[in-house]
Amino acid sequence: MIKIYNRKTGKYEEEKVAGGSLLNALYNTGAGKLGLELLVKRKIYSALTGFFCDTGLSKKSIPGFIKKFGIDMSECANRIEDFKCFNDFFARKLKKSARSFDKPAKYLLSPGDGRLQAWSNIDINNLIQVKGMNYSLAELLQNSDLAKEYDGGTYVILRLCPVDYHRFHFFDSGSCSASVRVKGEYYSVNPVALRKIPALFCRNKREYSLFRTDNFGEVLYIEVGATSVGSIIQTYIPDTRVERGDEKGYFKFGGSTVLLFFKKDTIILDKDILEQTADGFETKVLAGDKIGMAIDKEI
């Protein structure tokens, strides 16, 4: 059972996990682990899943998925009948009124919907995946010189479940470099998997870019793929001006993760997020929610 902190209600909620029984079997049983290593973690499995989700046949599973996980379709920019396949629905766009980024410039906003954990004053050689599982930023990026620039900074994990809105956004105005792609496997990013697979983020397929923000300095913006994620789709134009709230990209089917790294003395995270992280809980957030603030350099 995974408990998530809802900061709006001040209570903990049990997460509804798509394919929860299968996840437990894959990562906690001998037969499951064998299947995981031989097939599920490999590109072909996710490619085949992604291929099916791009076909018209997959459209039939949309209504049941919406009902089972209580997805609020009133936020959606399209009607159910407009989707041509499951991936159309999975990467659905929302009405602009559903996620607002219209907040003071010094506010740090969540780039997407999901479950968030964060740490300040980080050691880039000992980053936390989950309690008891660590990895290095140099290994994640495969670039030790770039990693060094973020030592002592702030690290944010935004985990997206299959039931979440799967488009991610620019949380500030500025410009963003082209993405660097790093090949990898396709393990799940669910806590069940994070507790079992060492350095999982460093083993999965991922992409990173440098987001030169107006208010938070140069930020590492990283997308990590996962089981059944057919693609990480970047929809922005590199090295052009972007505005807060603009779409950066989206994930196709599957749970996924966005990682953000801020340099030292650029931001301060909200107290409740840090406290929940320290207690081992993720905090539920939506795209555009305030999660911190820029540090005033003049103070």
N, C-alpha and C positions, 0 to 999 in steps of 0.2 A: 504494500500500500504506500502510495506517494502522497504526502501532504504538502499543500501549497499555501502560502500566506496571502490572504486577500487584504491588501492595505486599506481598501475602501470600507470593508466591514470590520476589520480588526480581528478576523477569525481565520482558522485554518480549514481548507477544503480538501477533499480527497480527489485526486486527479483521475479523470476517466481516460484510460489508456486504450487506444486503438490497437487491437492485437495483443493485449496484455498477457494472456495465457501463453501465446506463442513466444513472446519475449522471454518470459520466465523459463520456458522449456529450453530455448536456444542457449541461454546464458547460465543456466543453473543445473542442467542435467548432462550426463555423459553423451547420450545420443544427440541431444540438441547441440552441444558444443562441436561434435563431429560434423553435423550438418552445417553449422555456422562457418566452420573453417573450410569445408569442401565446396560450399556453394553460396550461402547467403551473403557473406562478406564480399564476394567477388562482383566485378563489374557486370558480368553477364546476367546475374540474377536481377540486379537493379535495372539493367537495360531492358530485360524482358518485361519486368513489372511496369516500367515506364512506357514501353511500347503498348502494352494492353490498355493502360490508362489514357493513351492517345487515341484509342479506337472507339467507334460508336457503340460497341457492345458494353463498354464500361459505364456508359451513361445511365444504365438501369440501376446502378448501385448508389446513385446520388441521393434520391429521396430517403432511402433507408439510413444512409450515413447522416444526413441532416437531422432526422428524427432521433436516432440513437444518441447523438452527441449534443442535441439541443442547440444547433447552430442558428443564430438570429439572422434570417434571410432579409429582414427589413433593412439591414445595413448594406446589403449587397446592391451593386449598380445594375445587376442583371436579374432576370427572372430565371427560375429553374429550367424552364423549357428552352431558354436561350443557349444553354451549355451543350456543346456538341459531343463532349466526352468528359470523363472524370477529371482529367487534368485541367480542363477549362474551368470546372467548378473549383478545384483545389487551388488554383492560382487566381481565384476570383478577385475582381476589383471591388472596392467599397465606395459608397457615396462619400464625397468630400466631407460632409457633415458628420460622418461616423468616426473620423479620427482627426482631431484638430491639432495642428502644429503652431497655431497662432498664440504664442506665449512670449514673455519677455526674452530678449536675445541672450541674456546671461543664464537662462535656465537650460540645463542639459536634459534633453528629451529622449525617450526610448525610440530606437529606430524601427521597432516592430512590435507585434503582439507576441507574448510568450511568458516564460518563467525566468526570472532574473536573479543572478547572484553577482556580487562584486567585491573587490578587495582593493585597498589602497596601500601605498608604500610597498610595492611588490618586489620580490626577488626574481628576476627574469630566469634564473637557473632553477627555480623551485616553485613553479606556478601550480596552483591547485586545480585539479580536474574535478574531483570530489574528495572528501576527507579520506586521507590515506593513499591517494593517487595523485602524483605530481609529474610535471614535464617541464621542459625548457622552451623559452620563446625562440631561441636560435634553431632548435629542432623543428618547431612548428613552421617557421618561415623558411628554413634552410638558408638563412642569411644572418650570420652572427653579428656583423657590423651594424645592421639595421636594428637588431634586437637590443643591442647595448644602449640605444637612444631612449629606451623605455624603462630602464632600470630605476626603481624607486617610484614609478608612476602608478597608474590606476588601471585595473583590469575588470572588464565586464563580460559576463556570459549571458546571452539571451537564448534560451532553448525554446524552439518552436515545436509543438506537438502536431501530429497530422490533423487535428481538429482546428488548428489556429488559422488565422489569416496569414498567408504565406508571402506577402510582398514586404520588402524592407525599404526603408526610406533614409534620406539624408536628414540628420537631426540638427543641422546648422547650414547656413549658406557658406559658399566657398567653391572650391574646385577639387576634383578627384582624379588621380592618375589611373591609367589602365590597370586592369587586374592581372596579377601574376598567378598562374595556375600551378598547383602542386599535385601531382598524381598520388592516388592512395586507394585504400579499401573503402568498404561501404558498411561499417558497423553501425548499429543503432546508436543514437545519442541519448536515449532514455537513461535515467539514473541506474536502472538495472544493469545496463551495459557499461556505463561509466565506472561502476564499482568493480567490474570484472576485467576490463581490458586496459592494461597499462598504457599511458600516453595515447589514448584513443584519438584525440584531436590531431595528433601528429601522424596517425596511421591512416586517417580518412582523407578522401579527396577534399581539397580546399582551394580557396582563392583569396588573395589579399590585395589591397590597394591602399594608397596613402591619401587620406582625405585632409586637404588643407583648409581648415575651417576658419571662419572669421572670428570666432569667440573662444575656441578651445585648443588652439594650436594645431599641430600636425598629428592626426589620429590614424592609427592602424585599424582598418576596417576589414574584417576577415569573415568569410562565409565558409562553413563546413558542411559538406554533404553527409548523407547517412543512408541506411538501408532503404532501398526503393526510390531514392532521389535520383530520377533520371538525369536531371540537369540543374546546374546553378545558372540562371539566366540574368545577365547584366543588361539593363535597358537604358542606362545613362550614356552620355557621350563623354569619353575621357578628356580631361584637361579643358573643359568648358565650364562656364559659370553655372552653378546650381543654386537653388533657393531652398530654404528650410521646408521640409515636407515633400520635396520632389522624390519621386520613386527612383531608387538605385537599381532594383532588380527583384527577382522572385525565384522561389524554389518550385520545382515540379514535385510530384507526389512523394511524401515521406516526411518524417520528422527531421528537423535541421537545426543549425545553430549559427548565430552571429556572435563574433567575439570583437570587442573594442579594446584598444590599448591607448591610454592617454599618457603623455609625458609628465614628469614630476612637476608638482606645483602648478597645475593648470586647472584642475577641477576638484570639487569636494562633493562626495556622494551623499544622498539623503541618509539620515541617521537610521531610519527604520530598515532600509535595505541592507546596510552594513550589519545591523543587529541580527536580522533574520539570517543573513549569510553566516555570521559567526555561530549561530545556533544550529546551522545545518539545513536551513529551509530556503527554498526559492520563493521569490515574491512575484505574484501575478501582476503583469503590466500590459498596457495597450500602447500601440504606436502613438506617439505624441504626449504620453504621460511624463511628467517631470520626475527625474531620477537623481538630479544633482544640480550644481551650479558652478559657473566659472569662478575661479579665484580672482579677486580684484587685485591687479598688480600694483595699484597705487597705494594700497593699504600697507 
